[in-house]
Amino acid sequence: MEYTLITGASGGIGEALAIKLAEKKHNLILVARNAEKLSRLSKHLQETYGVQATYIAADLTKQDAPFQIFQETQKQNWEVDMLVNNAGIGSGGEFAALNLQSELDLIQLNNASLVAMTHLFMQPMRERKSGTIINVASMAAFAPVPYMATYAASKVFVRSFTEAITEECKPYNILVMLFAPGLTKTNFNEAAGINNEKGVGLSSDYQTAVTQTPEEVADELLKALETKKHFQVSGSRNRIGARLTSLLPNAMIARFMANSYRKKSGLI
Ligand SMILES: NC(=O)c1ccc[n+]([C@@H]2O[C@H](COP(=O)([O-])OP(=O)(O)OC[C@H]3O[C@@H](n4cnc5c(N)ncnc54)[C@H](OP(=O)(O)O)[C@@H]3O)[C@@H](O)[C@H]2O)c1
């Protein structure tokens, strides 16, 4: 039986996506740390949509987690034909003042685990010559973001890595998509300990204008999937923002964001 595996499915964008994919009759494997939430959601999806929905509780900041997840799917004969690497965490504040271990955990989760999951689940897809891999980046993938330095850099990695393997996977009929949400109303900022007001060097009006719900973001992802897109920014305003950002020098954007953050934080 074919399954879609979603990491970070216990809340936010991942949960919204799981619900919408269940509506479309995808069988699901939900991955995150919170077993209780995953159990409740998988039961709800089975009962409401009549799909197979199961879960694996795992902490993807642990180096061996992707291997254990892959082994479990092999053991259970769950054929993963779509992988959504969505789990991610942020961090915000002056880099030197942030907890180093948390920054390294962020890289392990946002990057190393994503690479490992992609590598492991890609092998059977290559053999079958079919499959889909979706990597969730961010608007932060398009420019450096002072006071969110490690997070933004981790998403630049996701972007570059995903754009490269998109081409490598074409001969194997594996669709790879880079999906970049903008600000989304989820638990993301709270989980990262980011103050909503001062979190990013963007004006409050701009933040309000571009912020989407996780359901809107999930809809955009599904629409992009239907048309087999390799790259999609979520939200029309974010799409314009990403275009403009790519036209400006990184140093100029970084300077603007840093000054704006310092003003909002009362540092200058
Ligand atoms: N929200 C935004 O404004 C925004 C903007 C751009 C991009 N994104 C990206 O969108 C993705 C989803 O974020 P979200 O906004 O939906 O955030 P969220 O509401 O905080 O959800 C994050 C998900 O990741 C899981 N997760 C966190 N740490 C984990 C770990 N160590 N191991 C396994 N799973 C873990 C969480 O579940 P557990 O706590 O149960 O583990 C949760 O299911 C992330 O990659 C994020 O970078 C978000």
The ligand as a Tripos MOL2 file, in Angstrom:
@<TRIPOS>MOLECULE
LIG
   48    52     1     0     0
SMALL
NO_CHARGES

@<TRIPOS>ATOM
      1 N1          5.1650   29.4420   10.4590 N.am      1 LIG1
      2 C1          5.8730   30.1900    9.6540 C.2       1 LIG1
      3 O1          5.7580   31.4460    9.6850 O.2       1 LIG1
      4 C2          6.7820   29.5530    8.6240 C.ar      1 LIG1
      5 C3          7.2860   30.3760    7.6070 C.ar      1 LIG1
      6 C4          8.1230   29.8300    6.6510 C.ar      1 LIG1
      7 C5          8.4560   28.5050    6.7050 C.ar      1 LIG1
      8 N2          7.9660   27.7200    7.6980 N.ar      1 LIG1
      9 C6          8.4020   26.3250    7.7160 C.3       1 LIG1
     10 O2          7.2720   25.4770    7.7010 O.3       1 LIG1
     11 C7          7.5850   24.2530    8.3620 C.3       1 LIG1
     12 C8          6.4880   23.9250    9.3560 C.3       1 LIG1
     13 O3          6.4490   24.9410   10.3210 O.3       1 LIG1
     14 P1          5.1140   25.3590   11.1170 P.3       1 LIG1
     15 O4          4.9400   26.8080   10.9310 O.co2     1 LIG1
     16 O5          4.0110   24.4470   10.7980 O.co2     1 LIG1
     17 O6          5.6600   25.1670   12.6080 O.3       1 LIG1
     18 P2          4.9980   24.4600   13.9050 P.3       1 LIG1
     19 O7          3.5610   24.8100   13.9960 O.co2     1 LIG1
     20 O8          5.9110   24.8190   15.0250 O.co2     1 LIG1
     21 O9          5.1290   22.9200   13.5540 O.3       1 LIG1
     22 C9          6.3890   22.2990   13.4900 C.3       1 LIG1
     23 C10         6.2210   20.8060   13.3610 C.3       1 LIG1
     24 O10         7.5220   20.2170   13.3910 O.3       1 LIG1
     25 C11         7.5760   19.2620   14.4480 C.3       1 LIG1
     26 N3          8.9030   19.2350   15.0500 N.ar      1 LIG1
     27 C12         9.5260   20.2380   15.7170 C.ar      1 LIG1
     28 N4         10.6970   19.8060   16.1970 N.ar      1 LIG1
     29 C13        10.8040   18.4990   15.8360 C.ar      1 LIG1
     30 C14        11.7720   17.5000   16.0720 C.ar      1 LIG1
     31 N5         12.8800   17.7530   16.7950 N.pl3     1 LIG1
     32 N6         11.5670   16.2620   15.5630 N.ar      1 LIG1
     33 C15        10.4460   15.9820   14.8630 C.ar      1 LIG1
     34 N7          9.4920   16.8910   14.6130 N.ar      1 LIG1
     35 C16         9.6630   18.1340   15.1070 C.ar      1 LIG1
     36 C17         6.5150   19.7310   15.4570 C.3       1 LIG1
     37 O11         5.9890   18.6420   16.2140 O.3       1 LIG1
     38 P3          6.4850   18.1540   17.6620 P.3       1 LIG1
     39 O12         6.6310   19.3760   18.5090 O.co2     1 LIG1
     40 O13         5.3940   17.2260   18.0700 O.co2     1 LIG1
     41 O14         7.7770   17.4410   17.4190 O.co2     1 LIG1
     42 C18         5.4220   20.2310   14.5140 C.3       1 LIG1
     43 O15         4.6490   19.1620   14.0610 O.3       1 LIG1
     44 C19         8.9750   24.4500    8.9840 C.3       1 LIG1
     45 O16         9.9450   23.8250    8.1830 O.3       1 LIG1
     46 C20         9.1670   25.9430    8.9710 C.3       1 LIG1
     47 O17        10.5260   26.3100    8.8880 O.3       1 LIG1
     48 C21         7.1300   28.2200    8.6640 C.ar      1 LIG1
@<TRIPOS>BOND
     1     1     2 1
     2     2     3 2
     3     2     4 1
     4     4     5 ar
     5     4    48 ar
     6     5     6 ar
     7     6     7 ar
     8     7     8 ar
     9     8     9 1
    10     8    48 ar
    11     9    10 1
    12     9    46 1
    13    10    11 1
    14    11    12 1
    15    11    44 1
    16    12    13 1
    17    13    14 1
    18    14    15 2
    19    14    16 1
    20    14    17 1
    21    17    18 1
    22    18    19 2
    23    18    20 1
    24    18    21 1
    25    21    22 1
    26    22    23 1
    27    23    24 1
    28    23    42 1
    29    24    25 1
    30    25    26 1
    31    25    36 1
    32    26    27 ar
    33    26    35 ar
    34    27    28 ar
    35    28    29 ar
    36    29    30 ar
    37    29    35 ar
    38    30    31 1
    39    30    32 ar
    40    32    33 ar
    41    33    34 ar
    42    34    35 ar
    43    36    37 1
    44    36    42 1
    45    37    38 1
    46    38    39 2
    47    38    40 1
    48    38    41 1
    49    42    43 1
    50    44    45 1
    51    44    46 1
    52    46    47 1
@<TRIPOS>SUBSTRUCTURE
     1 LIG1         1 GROUP 0 **** ****
